[in-house]
Structure formats: C-alpha cells, structure tokens
C-alpha cells in the first residue's frame, strides 16, 4: 500500500457524487477553512478553492465520476491524488456517516499522510483503456450466453454438440435440438444475442487495432513474442500497465495484477491469506486468458502444466503459470527484452 505524504499548506478532501460534491479544505494545522456542499461543476469548485490554490492538494475517493475532476486539476495545475476506495473504507470508518463527515475525514487523512493512493491514469489514453474494458465485458457476456446453451443441453440430457458453437458456422440446428418450444425460444434468444455480440466485438477489435495509440511500439511488439499474447491482449496489458516504471519491484507488479496471495500473520502464526481482490482485475483476466491460449498453442507449456497439475492440482498449476507469465512480462518491459521460453519454464 502506498500513501501520499507530501506536505502542503492546504489539503482539500472531496466527497464526490454525480450531481453534488462536498469539498473540505484544511490548513496545515488541521483547521477547517472551507467546507460546504456545492454543485459538481468546475466553476463552483474553482471558486471555492481560489484563496488556497497556491499550495493545495485535492484528494478524492477513486469511485465513479472522478475523471472530470482529475482533468480539471491537471489543466489548472493543481495537485490531484486519487484514494483507493477499498483501503479508504477501512481507514475513515466511523459511527456516523454523511457527506460532510466523509469530506472532512478524507481531508484529514490526506493531511496526516495516510491517504492510500490509487493510480491516476492520464487522459488521452484513458479512453482507449475504457474501450478495451468494454470489449472484455462484452466477451464475458457472450461467454455466459454460450455457457447457458451448454448447460441447458446438459439439463435435458442431450448429446454433446458435434462442434464448438462458439463459431458461427457451427450453430446451425442448435436450437432445433431442443423439443420443448419454451426451451427452444430461450436458446434462440441466446443465439441471437451471441450473433449480435460477435459483430460488436469484431467492430471494437478492428477499431482498436487500427486506431489505438501505442506510445511504445517496441514494447507492444515484445509482448506479442510471448505465446498466447496477441494484438488485443497485448493492448490490454499495455493500457492497464501504462508504464512499468511505476512498479518498484516485480513483487509489486504481481500484487497489482492479483497474481499472488498475501499471508496474514499474528503473533508469529499464519492464519490464512488476504487481499486477493485488491488490485487490477483486468490484468488478472488478461494473464489468465493468455495462459489458456498458451496451453492451446505451446506443447512445452502444456507438458509443464501437466507435471504441475499432478503435483499441485489444476487450479494451482494454472496459478503458477499465470504468476510466471506476469513475472516474464515485467522483466520484458523493464529490460526491453523478448520472451524467453527457457526462463519462463525455469525451475
């Protein structure tokens, strides 16, 4: 966990909502110098902080709607930090809770040096990253519809489909395999949604490949030297990582990508793991997808996975491969190197 600990003359904590915002400005001694509810618009906010902006930092919880405030502070050359929502929820809890109390607590922890930092992704690249995330969401919805068709076939004890229905050419006659009209209509609805999503996903992918701004073309090419990482997964990794230099160590990167578990200990005794849902879920999904594709295309990795599976079980074997791939990606970007299969398989 990283904290913001720079010293300023004034600290502004903002409890931000869609239509309203509640800023609280503290001076260096912790005294409230401005604290009121205003409309969530640039003009009222700039007017409120005008007397204090010479040495001011603005802090807000990283929830929906912070983009415009971050961009406004960037344009006005005001220091802006975003707080990790999960950590902040634990830090500024209390018996009573409302917008006024929350904004004061955000300002107080910002002043006290315990403000848990979330990464403020720069504008210009943020839009493409969000488009990539939308594509991932559509892919998951499509996968759920395909799984529903398969599960419905299992419910009625139908024989397995002769070919994978994920391909459009293999979906002919799928709905007709179900005798009951209501069930058949359910499957037809799934097939219609899948066909529509196929077109949406294809258009998104084509636009991303043609128009996505890749600041480091060489890094993008090096990522694709790893089996399982193609054009789209390479873009997801680049845009979710942004810059590898923001991670001081490989361990920090693996933690951010949700590829490691953290021990929980007390009085010298370990009592479990924690923090498995803290980090970037999109990076975790990308590495999981890349490992699945790697197993499909690379016999060496498949043999290693089989040995790991005999020793640890399948879930742990896949987790080990995801962690190794994450470590490989970190060093590839750090050292400007291509993927090395011997180092990946390692010991």
N, C-alpha and C positions, 0 to 999 in steps of 0.2 A: 504494500500500500504506500503510495506517495502522497505527501502533504505539501500544501502551499505554505511556505514560511517566510516569504519576503515581507519586509517592513514597509509600511506606508503611513501617510498622515491620516488618511481616511479609508474606511472599509465599508462597502455597500453590499449588503445581503438582500437578494431579491427573491420573494416568493412569487413565482411567475405562473400565471394562468392564461387561458386563451384570450379572454376579453379584458381582464384586470391584472394588475401587478401591485405588490406591496413592498416597495423598497425601504430599507432601514440603513441609515448611514451613521457609523460610529467614528469618533475621532480616535487618536492614538491612545487616549486614556480610557476608552470604553464608554464615553458619554454619548448619548443619542443626540445628533444634531439635525436629523431629518428622518421622519417616519410617518408615512401616510399612504393610503390606498389611492392609486391613480389608474387611468385607462392605459391599457397595454399598447401604447403608441410611442414612437420615437420622441415627438415634441414634448409631451409632459415629462417623460423620463429625463431628457436632457435639461429641461428647465429645473427639475428638482435637484440634480447633481451639479448644476452650473457653478455654485460657490465653492465646490470641493474638488473639482476635476483635475486640478494641477498635480495632485499626488493621490490618486484614487484607484482602488481595485474593486471591480464588480464581480461578485460571485453568485452563481445560480445553480440550483439542483438540475442535474442532467436528465430532464424528462422532456416530454413532447413540447415543442414550441420555442426552444431556445435559439434556433438558427438566426432569427432576425435580430435578436439582442446581441449575439456574438458578432454578427456582421456590422451592426451599428457601432459597437465599441471599437471594432477594427478601423472603421472609417474615421471615427472621431479620435483615434489614437489613445484610447482608454484601456488600461489593463483589464483583461477579462479572463476569468477562470470558471471552469465547469466542475461541479462536485458529483462524485459517484453516488448515484441515488441509493444503492444498497447500503453503502457504508454510512452515508449521512443519516439514513433512517435509524441506524443504531446509535449514532452519536448524539443527535439532538432530539431524542425521545423525551417525553415528559408527561405529567398527569393531564395538563390542559393543552389543547392544540387548536390554533386558528391561524389565519394568515399573518396577523400582526405578531404573534408569538414566534411563528416559524421564521419570518424575515429577520427578527432580532437575533434568533439563535444562529441563523446562517451567517449573519454579520459577525457575531461573537466568535464562532469557531474559525472564521476567516482571519479575524484579528489575532486569535490565540495560537495560530499555527497548526491547527488540527483539521484543516479543510481538506478532505480526501479528493484528490484530483482525478478527473476523467479527461480523456484526450479531446481537445477541441479541433475537430477536423476542419481543414481550411476550405473556404468557399472556392468554387471553380472546379474542384474535384469531388466535392460532397454530392453534387447532383448525380454524377455518374455512379458513385458508390451506392446511392439510394436506388438507382435504376437496377444495378446488379442485385441488390437485396430484393427488389420486387420480382425479378426473374426467379430468384431462389424460392420465393413464396409461391409463385405460380407452379413451379416444378413440384413443390410439395403437395399442392392441391391436386395436381394431375396424378401424382403417385397415390394419393388417398383414393381417388376415383378408380384407378386400376386395381388397387387392393380390395376395394369394395366389390368389384365384379368377381375377383377370385374368391373372396370369402363367401359371396352368395352362391357360387358354384359348389363350394365345399358344403354349405348348408343343405343343399338339395342332392348331395352325393353324386354330382355329375362327373363324368370322366375328365381328366385334365385336358385343357385346350392343347391342340397339336402343336401350335406355335405361340411365340410370345405375342400377347395382344398389345404390348407397348408400341409395336409397329403398326401403322395404319393398314398396311396391306394384309395383315393377319386378323383383322377384326370382322371380316365378312362372316356372317352366320353366327356370331357370338350371341346376340340377343335371341335368335330363334332357338337356341339350345334350351331355353327355359320355357316350360309348358304353360305355367300359370301367367295370365295376362298382366296382372299387377306386378309380378316379379319381372316380367319381360320389359314392362314400361320403366321400371326402376333402372334396369340395366341399360335401356336405350337412353335414358337421361344421363347416365354416367358416360356412355359413349359419345353423346352429343357434346357434353362438357369437355371431354378429353380432346375431341377434334377441334373445338374452339380454342382450347388452351394450346394445342400444338401450333396453331397459327400465331397466337400471341407470343409464345416463347420464341418461335422462329424469327419473328419480326424484331423482337427485343435483341436477340443474339446477333442478328445481322447488323442492326444499328450500332450495337456496342463494338463489334469487331471493326466496323468501318469508321466510327466517329469517336470512340473513346480516346481521350488524350492520355498517352503514355509518356510520362516525363522521362523515364529511364527505359529506353527501348532495349538496351543490352540486358538489363535485369529481367525484363519480360521474356526475352529470348532464352536466358539461362534457366528460368523457371520451367520452361517448356522442354528442357533437356531431361527432366525427371519423368519417368514413366508414370502415366496417369494424370499428368497436368497438361491440359490442352489450352486452347486460346481463352475459353471462358473461365476455367478455373485459375488460369494464370492472371487474368484480370481481377478476379475476386481476391486473390492473395495480394496482388499489388495494391489494390484500392483499400483493402481492410488493414493492411500493414502500414501503408503510406510511406513511412521511412523507417528502415530497420535501426537507424541510429538512436531512435527514441527508447530502445531497449538496451540497458547497460550490460545484460548478460543473456546467454541462451536460456537460462532458467526463467528469467523474467518473461521472455517471449513465449516459452512453453506454458507458463502460467496464464498469460494473457489469452492464449489460444485454447485454454481449457484442456490441455493435453496432459496435465499432471494433477495428482491429488496431494493435498497438504495434510500432514499429520497434525492431530490435535493431542496435546500432552498436558498433563498436570501432575505436579509432584513427581516428575520423572517417569510417569506411566502414560503410555499411549492408549487413548480410548476411542480412536476412530479417525475418520477423515472429515474434511470440511472444505467449503469454498468451491465445490465442483461446478456451481452455476455462476461463479463470478469470473467474468472475462468476456471474450468476444465469441458469441455462439456461431456467427457466420464463418469465422476462421475454423472453428472446430468442425463444422459441417463440411467445409471445403477440403480439409485434410482427410476426413472420413470418406468422402466421395473419391478423392484421389487414390486412397489406398485400395478401395474396391476396384477401381479401374486398373490399378497397377497389378492386382492379383489376377485380373482377367487377361492381361496382355503380357505379363512377365513370368516365365516359368521359374526363374531363380527365386523370385519373391514368394511365389506360390509354394515352393518346396520349403523355404524357411518358415512360412506361416504354418505349414503342416506340422513341422517339428515343434514350433512354439505351442501349437494347439494341443499336441499330445502331452506337453509338459504342464501347461497353464490353463487350458480350455480356450474355446474360440473367442469369447469377449476380451479376455486378457491378451490373447495373441494379436488381435486387431488393434487394441490399445497400444501395445508395444510398437507395432508398425507405424501407427499414427504419430507416436512420440518420436520415433526415429526420423520419419519424414519431416516433422516440424523442425527437428534439430538440423537436418540436412538443408532445409530451406533457409534457416537462419544463417548458417555458415556460407551458403551460396551467395546470399545477398551481402553479407559482411565482407567476405573475401573476394567477391567478384569472380566466383568460380562456377564451373558447370557441375552437374550432378555426377557423383562418383558412386557407382553401384557397389564396389568393394567396400568403401567406407560405410555405405548405407547398411549393408548386410552385417558388417563388422563382426564383433564377438558376441 
